[in-house]
Amino acid sequence: MACEGGLHSEAAHLFELVDGRATPVPWSYFGEPAAVITKWHRTVVRRTRAARQAQA
């Protein structure tokens, strides 16, 4: 999983691809799916935005 592997820019791209649609797998392997998705979405979006702003 890109999030757990620290691949945040790749994970951000995947979040954009699924566009709000999510499935319990693979998220359920790491705990309650809704909580895990929310946690990683916030983390990835925050870090990706910060990185993009730093490049600009």
Contacts in CASP RR format, 6 or more apart in sequence:
PFRMAT RR
TARGET T0000
AUTHOR 0000-0000-0000
METHOD contacts of the structure
MODEL  1
MACEGGLHSEAAHLFELVDGRATPVPWSYFGEPAAVITKWHRTVVRRTRA
ARQAQA
1 26 0 8 1.000
1 29 0 8 1.000
1 30 0 8 1.000
2 8 0 8 1.000
2 10 0 8 1.000
2 11 0 8 1.000
2 14 0 8 1.000
3 11 0 8 1.000
3 40 0 8 1.000
3 43 0 8 1.000
3 44 0 8 1.000
4 30 0 8 1.000
8 43 0 8 1.000
8 44 0 8 1.000
8 47 0 8 1.000
8 48 0 8 1.000
8 51 0 8 1.000
9 48 0 8 1.000
9 51 0 8 1.000
11 40 0 8 1.000
11 44 0 8 1.000
12 44 0 8 1.000
12 45 0 8 1.000
12 48 0 8 1.000
15 41 0 8 1.000
15 44 0 8 1.000
15 45 0 8 1.000
22 33 0 8 1.000
22 37 0 8 1.000
24 33 0 8 1.000
27 33 0 8 1.000
27 36 0 8 1.000
27 37 0 8 1.000
28 36 0 8 1.000
30 36 0 8 1.000
END
